[in-house]
Amino acid sequence: MNHWFLILLSISISISVSGILRFIVNRYFINTKPTVYKLPPSPKSIPSILNSLHAKLGPIITIYLGSRPLIFIADRLLAHKALIQNGAVFANRPPASATQPSCAKSFSHSRRWALQVLKNRLASQEKSGQPICVREHFQYAMFCLLVVICFGDNVDENQIKQIEEVQRRVFPRVTKIVLRRRWEEFYQLRKCQLDVSIPLIRTRKNFQEEDRESMEPHHDRALCYVDTLLSLEFPDEERKINEEEIANLCSEFLNAGTDTTTTSLEWIMANLVKYPKIQDRLFMEIKEVVGDGDQEEVSESDLKRMPYLKAVVLEGLRRHPPARLLIPHAVMEDVVLNNEYLIPKNAAINFLVAEMGWDPEAWEDPLTFKPERFLDHDNGTRQEFDITGSREIKMMPFGAGRRICPGYQLGMLHLEYYVANLVCKFEWRAVDGDDVDLSERTERTMVMKNPLRVRISPR
């Protein structure tokens, strides 16, 4: 018995001494502490301007919304590591729903129609001799086009105006209504929205049923956004998306698509007015491609032969991205970024888009509007620029990685198409005595503080 007691006592003493010696060696002679990663630096309170935070705290910052960290990334290299190299982890969204349709060449006729609507409105106001505030005209033309892409080309202009009226009533007021708990007003607006949208959704549903039953389906009928939504199913719930959910997605699509494209178009045209030499060079390129004939429009195929046009649009998106921030991302698990910053699971992450496009390490003289930066300096042809950020992020107006805006090609097409045709059709000048003010104001997008006012004259 004493024998076993001595053995157990010896083992216990050995373990204790071994543990003490290991602690002393690790503590004072070997640095074996596990690496503890920290959250990005955080301000004591939420300031009004995020770029001042970026300047003070560095390329990645944390703001707490209650107990949940909200992380903002302003550095293009960190954005590339997050969205491209760690795209799978950063691919989630905080709870939200937003969808964009894919680029569809089948709506070329709709783009021509919306362009004609815009040119007619501008020409009519030009004849009055009064300066033209272009924002409302741009908004209406873009909205007309997106309604047709959303609901199909069977929609007439009266229906478009009804949808526009409902959208105008709902979106500017919905926040105030919800915060003030004016639920009756909210439900009434919601009912108006559904009353306008659901009949159009049912029309497309009827077209699909007719095509399934017909021996000669209408293959020439353009596939619209609603058509794609009608075929969606929720695998977990084993049901198709319902009419009210489709109406919600259509409303989001119309609102987001109209605002971003209109804002970008106004900024680009503002710079062409402010810098007439850039406008003149663009006009010369357009005429070299389409000639001096009576061609009604610059066609979509013509755009491919206009490198300076592409450069003007890219420079507009770099210098004036329509949104300072993206729709937030969320990570599915804890992840260490740049071997330094801990991004905790379910944290919301955002990216300071404008600051990346203005980074002096990536862009020479970044606050100057200079389309030539996107051209080959030797021969003036377009440089291949990766706006998706797959190889390198230098600007990201459409986001990057797995959550890049699916409609970015459609957005680029619309901007190139309308800028080319507006410059081809009219000469754009500042109002006498006015200088174009490029100050910003935050609304749903980053708009011009003083909307663009111009005088135009037919070419």
Secondary structure, 3 states (H helix, E strand, C coil): CHHHHHHHHHHHHHHHHHHHHHHHHHHHCCCCCCCCCECCCCCCCCCCCHHHHHHHHCCEEEEEECCEEEEEECCHHHHHHHHHHCCCHHHECCCCCCCCCCCCHHHHHHHHHHHHHHHHHHHHHHHCCCCEECHHHHHHHHHHHHHHHHHCCCCCHHHHHHHHHHHHHHCCCHHHHHHCCCHHHHHHHHHHHHHHHHHHHHHHHHHHHHHHHCCCCCCCCCCCHHHHHHCCEECCCCEECCHHHHHHHHHHHHHHHHHHHHHHHHHHHHHHHHCHHHHHHHHHHHHHHHCCCCCCCCCHHHHCCCHHHHHHHHHHHHHCCCCCECCCEECCCCEEECCCEEECCCCEEEEEHHHHHCCCCCCCCCCCCCHHHHECCCCCCECCCCCCCCCCCCCCCCCCHHHCCCCHHHHHHHHHHHHHHHHHHEEEEECCCCCCCCCEEECCCEEECCCCEEEEEEC
